[in-house]
């Protein structure tokens, strides 16, 4: 194989300290103290805030001399207003660090609150476009301990948050290197109570991250290796985690796969996310579920550019034959086994705003790393196929 060595260039960075394993939530007070926190703010969503795990985390901190308040006004697709309200609570309470506790929405909101705690510009000034992140005062970013309770987004090892801009009904990616949590506590015991349908949707989100990272063009062999192993873990363990939510080994493997997906996608994402972001912003659909629904339609579109990679992936995953069709068949079969809807119509998406979604998807920050260049007509065609359930 002939390779132009000039293409073998890249800039690589990897995640933070991850304290992984059952029972490691007990280390939360020490983790907070090691990052210099004396009065943390725990940010989560309303559902988790009512569960014993949050009360127990707060009590453990209090017993260790760390008074901890809770902010939980976070929507499933976090709003800019949620971040503003959280920053107000952070400042009024004299807090000096953030515990990001929850699934993707809680983690993203918490990271954005920590980031904005010491900024004097609107959050939208830091959208992940060009070098906007350099506008931020890094000294004003509060330290973060992240505690994921779902196995999907991998936001615990990410340097960005996805926040909904209410006025434009669009999702914006807010980025800064210091948004990366200083310590992650990944305790699979915290995911044991997750319902089967949420386990399935979040697990498919992890799959989407690994798959798009693997398919994205560019030279990043470490990310590709992590993505492939993440895909193997999803293949081997997601069905078990959905069928038997009390299987701690399956929960642990999926929690690892989620962090691996978010580590790998620094290489890039693609049209799965480009479409999912505006669909979620307009229709308030679950992000992981939306990714799962549009996945095979995007794969079909990208087939000319990724066929060889799918042959290798099929072999690595141990599928019956090394081919694109085998990978697509595995994904379609997995979706069916997990009761993932086949079309966008089944999750409440209509055809009245297809053009608007296609236009927004074409300029989404994830679009440039799709294996085939994207434009509104191509995205419209994928959207229409996903609405009608047509997989080429």
ABEGO torsion letter per residue (X at the ends): XBBBAAABBBBBBBBBBBBBEBGAAAAAAAAAAAAGBABBBBBBBAAAAABAAAAAAAAAAAAAGBBBBBBABBBABBBAAAAAAAAAAAAAAGBABBBBBEBAAAAAAAAAAAAAAABABBAAAABBBEAAAAABBAAABBBBBBBBABBBAGAAABABBBBBBAAAGBBBBBBBAAABBABBBBBAAAAAABBAAAAAAAAAAAAAAAAAAAABBEBBAAAAAAAAAAAAAAAAAAAAAAABAABAAAAAAAAAAAAAAAAAAAAEBEAAAAAAAAAAAAAGBBAAAAAAAAAAAAAAAAAAAAAAAAAAAAAAAGBABBBAAAAAAAAAAAAAAAGBBABAAAAGBBAAAAAAAAAAAAABAAAAABABBBBAAAAAAAAAAAAAGBBX
